[in-house]
Amino acid sequence: MRVDTFDFELPSDRIATRPVEPRDAARLMCVDGAGARTHHAFADLPRLLDPGDILIVNDTRVVPVRMKGECAGAPVEVTAVGCEGGHLWRVLARPARKLKPGESVCLPGDLSATVVAREANGAVILDVGMPRESFLVHLERHGAMPLPPYIRRHADERDHSDYQTIFALNAGAIAAPTAGLHFTERLLEALAAARIGRVALTLHVGPGTFMPIRTDVVRDHEMQAEWGEISQESASRINAVRQSGGRIIAVGTTSVRLLESAVDDSGVVHPYRGDTALFITPGYRFRAVDALITNFHLPRSTLFMLVCAFLGTDIMKQAYREAIDRGYRFYSYGDACLLAKERPC
């Protein structure tokens, strides 16, 4: 299977650079397993789901991990993507060539970090001189939100709230689980009144979710691992809904990947704690998820491959073409899809 199978043309004016207000005023395209499509507002979600269904949300919290600094007299920008233990952090740097082992990097907040190593994939290991929790506090005070590169502007104060879901609790993500950005308190109240449940899991979004595929063949791409957790209580609630005939509705591709990492062949979801590098492409057999709420994704991305695996490549390409024609807004701050295998839209 070639990566260019998942390519499509997207006009630049379809890329959202700010979310709509209120968040649940975003548009929602419903697509079913037969390819039928209907169009709604995200606030309509309670009437599109069934009583007894359950939403699986990701409660990861985005850390403002991007900092501008200086190394050897030249400006650099670093994005902290994960703690390697002790005082060591893996970072993505621009330009990475400036960061040589032994060099000092001056960062905001009077922080001096030391370059320990450069990796073959372009990442850099820094010694930040403090334990993980202290560095997370430092990032909260001095870092900027790591907006995706297709949002062609610098993050500002508004992004500190815009790029965080209402479910955000556990700090550790370097990108938002963007399907969750559309939920508001009033929508959660309406969902509860419609007897639609909700349970949280945690998947700290890392480079594995958004790194571009640089191979020509899909199977040659290596997915980077991300850390996730499903508690015993959450797993039990999910399984109880399945046993009672309700649908498991994943909010976001991150929730899908963690659920599918934790499910057995009989469809039972187990508690989970650890890394997952699950790469879902067409041909994958879904065992945990019945429906999926997600944004409109980049061409040739692992996320677009996942939604193609869920409903079919032809169905999703047709849906994306219609979304473009109808002026839907794409990517992190854009509109959403509800993909449901069984129930007609």
WODA-V698832 format. One record per backbone hydrogen bond with DSSP energy under -0.5 kcal/mol. CO is the residue of the C=O (numbers start at 1). NH is the residue of the N-H. E is the energy in kcal/mol with one decimal. If there is no record, write none. Layout:
CO;NH;E
CO;NH;E
//
This chain:
1;218;-2.7
2;5;-1.3
3;6;-2.1
4;7;-1.4
6;300;-2.9
11;14;-2.0
12;15;-1.5
14;16;-0.6
14;330;-3.4
22;25;-2.0
23;26;-1.5
24;43;-1.5
26;42;-3.3
27;336;-2.5
28;30;-0.5
28;40;-2.6
29;31;-0.5
29;338;-2.8
30;38;-1.9
31;340;-2.5
32;35;-2.1
36;32;-1.8
38;30;-2.6
40;28;-2.9
41;44;-2.1
42;45;-1.9
43;46;-0.5
44;47;-1.4
44;48;-0.8
45;48;-1.3
45;49;-1.0
50;53;-2.3
53;197;-2.6
54;249;-2.8
55;57;-0.7
55;199;-2.4
56;251;-2.8
57;59;-0.6
57;201;-2.4
59;169;-2.8
59;170;-2.1
61;172;-2.2
61;173;-2.0
63;65;-2.1
65;80;-2.0
66;144;-2.7
67;78;-2.8
68;108;-0.5
69;76;-2.0
70;106;-2.9
71;74;-2.0
74;71;-2.8
76;69;-3.1
77;94;-2.3
78;67;-2.7
79;92;-2.5
82;90;-3.0
85;88;-2.0
87;128;-2.6
88;84;-2.9
88;85;-0.6
89;126;-3.0
90;81;-2.6
90;82;-1.1
91;124;-2.7
92;79;-2.7
93;96;-0.7
94;77;-2.0
95;98;-1.3
96;99;-1.7
98;100;-1.0
100;103;-2.6
103;115;-2.9
104;72;-0.6
104;106;-0.5
105;107;-0.6
105;113;-2.8
106;70;-1.9
107;111;-1.6
110;112;-0.5
111;107;-3.4
111;113;-0.6
113;105;-3.4
114;116;-0.5
114;127;-2.8
115;102;-3.2
117;125;-2.9
119;122;-1.9
123;119;-3.1
124;91;-3.0
124;126;-0.6
125;116;-3.2
125;117;-1.3
126;89;-2.6
126;128;-0.7
127;114;-2.1
131;135;-2.3
132;136;-2.4
133;137;-1.8
134;138;-2.1
135;139;-2.6
136;140;-2.3
137;141;-1.6
138;142;-2.3
139;143;-3.1
144;66;-2.1
145;147;-1.9
148;151;-1.7
150;152;-1.1
151;153;-2.6
156;159;-0.8
156;160;-0.6
157;160;-1.1
158;161;-1.3
158;162;-2.7
159;163;-2.3
161;164;-1.2
165;168;-1.3
169;171;-0.7
170;61;-3.0
173;63;-2.7
176;178;-1.6
177;180;-2.1
178;181;-1.5
179;182;-0.9
180;166;-0.7
180;183;-1.2
184;188;-2.4
185;189;-2.1
186;190;-1.9
187;191;-2.5
188;192;-2.3
189;193;-2.3
190;194;-1.4
191;196;-2.4
192;195;-1.7
195;52;-2.9
195;197;-0.6
197;55;-2.4
199;57;-2.4
201;59;-2.8
202;229;-2.8
203;205;-0.9
205;174;-2.9
206;209;-1.4
206;210;-0.7
207;211;-2.6
212;214;-0.5
216;3;-2.6
217;220;-1.4
218;221;-2.0
221;223;-0.6
226;276;-2.3
227;204;-2.6
228;274;-2.4
229;202;-2.4
230;272;-2.2
231;235;-2.5
232;236;-2.4
233;237;-2.2
234;238;-2.4
235;239;-2.4
236;240;-2.1
237;241;-1.9
238;242;-2.1
239;243;-2.3
240;244;-1.5
241;246;-2.3
242;245;-1.1
247;54;-2.5
247;249;-0.7
248;250;-0.6
248;290;-2.7
248;291;-1.7
249;56;-2.8
250;252;-1.0
250;293;-2.8
252;256;-1.6
253;257;-2.5
254;258;-1.9
255;259;-2.5
256;260;-2.9
257;261;-0.9
258;262;-1.0
259;262;-0.8
259;263;-0.7
262;270;-2.5
264;267;-1.9
268;264;-2.2
272;230;-2.8
274;228;-2.9
276;226;-2.1
278;280;-0.6
279;281;-0.6
281;284;-1.9
284;286;-0.7
290;341;-1.4
291;250;-2.4
292;294;-0.5
292;339;-3.4
293;252;-2.6
294;337;-3.4
296;331;-1.9
298;301;-1.1
300;213;-0.5
301;305;-2.0
302;306;-1.7
303;307;-1.9
304;308;-2.0
305;309;-2.1
306;310;-1.7
307;311;-2.1
308;312;-2.0
312;316;-2.3
313;317;-2.5
314;318;-2.2
315;319;-2.2
316;320;-2.6
317;321;-2.2
318;322;-2.1
319;323;-2.4
320;324;-2.4
321;325;-2.4
322;326;-2.3
323;328;-2.8
324;327;-1.1
329;335;-3.1
330;16;-1.8
331;334;-2.4
335;296;-0.7
336;29;-2.4
337;294;-2.0
337;339;-0.5
338;31;-2.7
338;340;-0.6
339;292;-2.5
340;33;-1.0
341;33;-0.7
//
